[in-house]
Every structure is written in structure tokens, then in C-alpha cells.
Amino acid sequence: MLNLIKNELIKLTANKKLYVGMFIILGVNLLPLLEMVTGSLGDIPIAGQTFPLYMLSTYLNVVMPIFISVLIADMITDDYVNGTLTLSLIHPVSRGRLLAAKVLALATMITLLLLYSLLLGYVFGSVIFGWGEQFIYQDVVSETNYTFSAATGFVITLGSYAVSIAPLLAFGMVVLLLAFHFNSGGALVGTCIGLVIALSFLGEIAQGLRPVLINHYFALFKYAFLDKNTAQVMVAVLVLGAYSIVPLMLSLRTLKKKDIVY
């Protein structure tokens, strides 16, 4: 299993799209500088120690879902079309183990990308805004201010990035299922971008549906560490669990039945 995971990670790190995505994440960190120069940043109390937490919402709602779609398109759809999936199964390995290796490799990559984003946030935030004396985070939606000591704020930031792996991986499982039904990686990515936009739009016009929409739980870190809403966290665990397990089981079933010779 470890060799399978290692093989998947090697293929991911050899992909130029990974580094294009990392460059985009770097560029996203410069957007607040542009907002500061143009005066559109407003009165949001951003400092180096809170900057990574502000950027996390941007990563979760826009950047990472698209990035994950690109990675899965290469891992599943393009592997199938190019015949790489067939080559992997020439060796004595079950389709279930191969799928598990791809999922674990994806989880590893999501973790590393979030860590990369966290480090960039601290570096750019400190350079642009200075470290700041106190951890003050303003929720731009509810306009609620959360104030903590620098040490507590650091722990909250680390925890927020850590728990964000769960909703991103759950979204990845949905994309994984879709990937088995496309013969073009580009078509899959385009569909997933449309899905992200549609979910955001649906959540705005039908707020009663938010509890069952996966993108609603991209804000899991707020429920867990800022609002400390235990009930909401428990609901998130159940919903994200369903979004993870059901598509994964359906993906396994599809892979077992699929003719892998394209």
C-alpha cells in the first residue's frame, strides 16, 4: 500500500499543474496588498498573525475546490484515458487498494497544500501588515470581531487549517465519483467549477438548503474554533461523513465494474 501511495504522490509532484496551482496560491496572497493600495480593504483589522485565517476562506471557497478538481482529473480521468490506470493494475493489486492509495495520496496533497498556504499567509501577512500586537479576527459576513491572545490565535489558526482538510476531502470524494464518468479531464474540471458556482448561488437563494450543501461546511473552522458551536460541528461531521463515504463507495463500485482498457 505504501508503494502505491508513493507512486501516486510521485505522479502528482511530477505534474506541472501542481506548480501552476501553487503559483496561483502565492498570487492570491498578494490580492490584499492590491486592496490596501486601492483603499478597498476597508476597516478590517488585518495583521500578520490573522492574515492566514482571513485567506483560509478564500482558499476553501474558491482556490482549493478547483485545485482538487484538477488533481483528481489527472489522477482518475486522464489516467484512464492515457492507459496509466491499466498499467497500474497489471501488477498484483486490487482495484480497491488502488483507489484507496489515490484517496490517501489526495489527502496527503491537500494537507501539504494547506500547510504551504498557511506558511505563505504568515510570510506575506507579516511583510505587508506587520505581525500585530493582538489577534483580532473579523468575520466579514457577520461583522463579528473575535479577539484572542497571540498564542491562542496561533493555535486557532493551526486548528482551522487542520479541520479544513475534512470538507475539502469530502468535496474531493464527490469529484472522484464524477471523474469516473468523464473521458476528458478538462470537461471534469469545467463541470466542477460550474458545480462550485452553482452551490454558492443555491446557498444564497435557498438558505434553507444550506445545511445539506457541502460548501456550507467549508466554514467548519468557524463553527469549531470561533463560534464554538458544538451542535453545528456535529451536524457538519455527519453531513461531511455522508459526502465522503457514499461517493467513495459508489466510486469503488464503478471502478470494479469499469472496463479499464480505454
C-alpha distance (Angstrom), angle and dihedral (degrees) to the residues before:
residue distance angle dihedral
M1 . . .
L2 3.81 . .
N3 3.80 90.6 .
L4 3.79 90.2 51.2
I5 3.81 91.7 51.0
K6 3.80 90.5 46.0
N7 3.80 90.4 51.2
E8 3.81 91.6 51.4
L9 3.80 91.9 48.6
I10 3.80 91.3 49.2
K11 3.81 90.1 53.3
L12 3.80 91.0 48.6
T13 3.80 94.8 48.8
A14 3.81 90.6 47.6
N15 3.79 90.4 57.2
K16 3.81 114.9 100.6
K17 3.80 90.2 -149.8
L18 3.80 89.0 69.7
Y19 3.79 91.5 60.8
V20 3.79 92.6 43.6
G21 3.80 87.2 55.4
M22 3.79 91.8 48.4
F23 3.80 89.3 51.4
I24 3.82 89.5 51.2
I25 3.82 90.0 51.9
L26 3.80 88.3 51.8
G27 3.80 90.1 50.7
V28 3.81 92.3 49.1
N29 3.81 88.2 59.4
L30 3.80 88.9 61.5
L31 3.82 94.4 56.3
P32 3.84 93.9 85.5
L33 3.81 88.1 55.2
L34 3.81 88.8 56.4
E35 3.81 89.9 47.4
M36 3.80 90.3 50.3
V37 3.81 91.9 50.6
T38 3.82 92.8 47.8
G39 3.81 92.5 44.0
S40 3.82 94.0 -121.3
L41 3.80 94.2 118.5
G42 3.80 91.7 85.3
D43 3.79 122.5 -168.8
I44 3.81 97.2 -37.2
P45 3.84 106.1 140.7
I46 3.80 98.9 -128.9
A47 3.81 120.5 171.8
G48 3.78 133.8 164.0
Q49 3.79 92.9 -95.4
T50 3.83 93.8 51.9
F51 3.81 98.3 36.8
P52 3.86 95.1 88.4
L53 3.81 90.3 54.4
Y54 3.81 91.9 50.4
M55 3.79 90.5 49.1
L56 3.82 92.4 48.4
S57 3.81 92.0 74.1
T58 3.81 90.0 54.0
Y59 3.79 91.6 48.9
L60 3.80 93.2 48.0
N61 3.80 99.3 45.1
V62 3.79 100.4 39.9
V63 3.79 120.9 0.8
M64 3.79 104.9 42.7
P65 3.85 98.7 44.5
I66 3.81 90.0 53.7
F67 3.81 91.5 43.0
I68 3.81 91.0 50.8
S69 3.80 90.1 50.2
V70 3.81 90.3 53.9
L71 3.81 92.3 49.0
I72 3.81 93.6 48.7
A73 3.80 91.3 46.3
D74 3.81 87.6 59.9
M75 3.82 94.9 40.8
I76 3.81 96.6 49.6
T77 3.80 117.4 7.9
D78 3.80 98.8 38.2
D79 3.81 91.7 39.2
Y80 3.79 88.3 55.9
V81 3.81 95.2 46.2
N82 3.83 93.8 44.4
G83 3.79 93.6 46.9
T84 3.81 94.4 -117.5
L85 3.79 90.0 121.7
T86 3.79 89.4 56.9
L87 3.81 91.8 50.7
S88 3.81 90.9 51.7
L89 3.80 90.9 55.6
I90 3.81 93.9 49.7
H91 3.80 85.6 81.3
P92 3.82 119.3 74.4
V93 3.80 95.8 -88.7
S94 3.78 129.1 122.0
R95 3.78 122.2 -123.0
G96 3.79 88.9 -119.8
R97 3.81 92.3 57.2
L98 3.79 91.0 46.5
L99 3.80 91.3 52.1
A100 3.81 90.8 46.8
A101 3.81 89.8 52.1
K102 3.80 91.1 51.8
V103 3.81 91.8 49.4
L104 3.81 92.6 48.5
A105 3.81 90.6 46.9
L106 3.80 89.0 51.1
A107 3.82 91.1 49.7
T108 3.81 89.6 50.1
M109 3.79 92.0 49.7
I110 3.82 92.4 48.0
T111 3.81 89.2 51.8
L112 3.81 92.6 49.3
L113 3.81 92.7 46.7
L114 3.80 91.6 51.0
L115 3.80 89.6 49.0
Y116 3.81 89.5 50.0
S117 3.81 90.0 49.3
L118 3.80 91.3 48.3
L119 3.80 92.9 52.5
L120 3.80 92.0 46.5
G121 3.79 89.4 50.3
Y122 3.78 92.9 54.9
V123 3.81 93.2 45.5
F124 3.81 97.5 46.3
G125 3.79 93.8 37.2
S126 3.79 93.2 53.0
V127 3.81 93.3 45.3
I128 3.82 95.2 46.6
F129 3.81 102.2 35.7
G130 3.80 105.8 14.8
W131 3.80 123.2 -117.6
G132 3.81 97.1 -79.9
E133 3.79 129.8 -143.4
Q134 3.80 98.5 -107.5
F135 3.79 137.5 27.7
I136 3.83 105.4 -113.7
Y137 3.80 117.2 166.4
Q138 3.80 121.6 -176.2
D139 3.79 118.9 -159.8
V140 3.80 100.5 -137.8
V141 3.82 91.1 -155.8
S142 3.81 100.3 51.0
E143 3.83 93.3 22.1
T144 3.80 88.3 -133.4
N145 3.79 118.8 151.4
Y146 3.80 119.8 -140.4
T147 3.79 116.3 -164.6
F148 3.80 124.9 -167.1
S149 3.76 139.1 156.0
A150 3.80 116.0 -89.9
A151 3.81 91.8 -106.4
T152 3.81 93.9 48.9
G153 3.79 90.6 45.3
F154 3.79 90.6 53.2
V155 3.82 91.2 52.4
I156 3.82 90.9 47.1
T157 3.80 90.7 51.2
L158 3.80 92.9 50.1
G159 3.80 90.8 46.5
S160 3.79 91.8 47.8
Y161 3.79 92.5 54.7
A162 3.82 90.8 45.1
V163 3.83 96.5 52.1
S164 3.81 90.3 45.1
I165 3.79 88.5 71.4
A166 3.82 88.3 74.6
P167 3.84 100.1 60.4
L168 3.80 91.9 39.9
L169 3.80 92.2 51.4
A170 3.81 90.3 46.5
F171 3.80 89.2 52.9
G172 3.78 87.4 48.2
M173 3.81 90.4 57.3
V174 3.81 90.1 55.1
V175 3.81 89.9 50.5
L176 3.81 89.5 45.9
L177 3.80 90.7 58.5
L178 3.80 91.6 48.1
A179 3.82 90.7 48.8
F180 3.80 92.1 66.0
H181 3.80 89.9 59.8
F182 3.81 98.2 52.2
N183 3.80 130.0 77.9
S184 3.80 93.5 -164.8
G185 3.79 127.4 60.3
G186 3.79 90.7 -154.8
A187 3.79 91.7 54.3
L188 3.80 90.2 50.4
V189 3.81 92.9 50.9
G190 3.80 91.4 46.9
T191 3.80 90.8 50.4
C192 3.80 91.6 49.2
I193 3.80 92.0 50.0
G194 3.79 88.0 51.9
L195 3.80 89.4 48.1
V196 3.82 92.2 53.1
I197 3.81 91.1 49.9
A198 3.81 92.3 45.4
L199 3.81 92.8 50.1
S200 3.81 91.5 50.4
F201 3.80 91.3 48.3
L202 3.80 92.3 46.0
G203 3.80 91.6 50.8
E204 3.79 90.0 54.2
I205 3.79 98.8 47.9
A206 3.82 96.9 37.1
Q207 3.78 106.9 34.4
G208 3.79 91.4 171.5
L209 3.80 88.5 69.0
R210 3.80 94.6 55.9
P211 3.83 95.4 94.8
V212 3.82 90.0 62.7
L213 3.81 97.6 41.4
I214 3.79 114.5 97.0
N215 3.80 94.5 -143.5
H216 3.81 88.9 60.7
Y217 3.80 87.3 70.2
F218 3.78 94.9 53.2
A219 3.83 80.8 91.1
L220 3.81 91.5 60.3
F221 3.80 90.2 122.2
K222 3.81 90.5 62.5
Y223 3.80 92.8 53.2
A224 3.79 92.3 46.1
F225 3.80 103.5 41.7
L226 3.81 109.9 15.4
D227 3.80 107.2 32.8
K228 3.83 91.9 23.5
N229 3.79 88.4 -149.3
T230 3.81 103.7 169.3
A231 3.81 94.1 -175.9
Q232 3.80 91.8 53.2
V233 3.80 90.8 47.7
M234 3.81 91.0 52.5
V235 3.81 91.1 50.3
A236 3.80 88.7 48.9
V237 3.81 91.3 52.2
L238 3.81 91.4 52.1
V239 3.80 95.6 45.3
L240 3.80 94.7 43.8
G241 3.79 89.4 46.2
A242 3.80 89.6 55.7
Y243 3.82 91.8 46.4
S244 3.81 89.1 51.0
I245 3.80 103.6 41.9
V246 3.82 102.3 38.3
P247 3.84 97.0 51.2
L248 3.81 90.6 41.7
M249 3.81 92.2 53.8
L250 3.81 90.9 45.8
S251 3.81 89.8 48.5
L252 3.80 90.6 52.5
R253 3.79 90.7 49.4
T254 3.81 90.8 48.8
L255 3.81 92.8 48.2
K256 3.81 92.4 50.1
K257 3.80 91.3 52.3
K258 3.80 96.8 39.0
D259 3.78 122.0 106.0
I260 3.79 99.1 -128.4
V261 3.79 94.8 -164.9
Y262 3.81 101.6 95.1
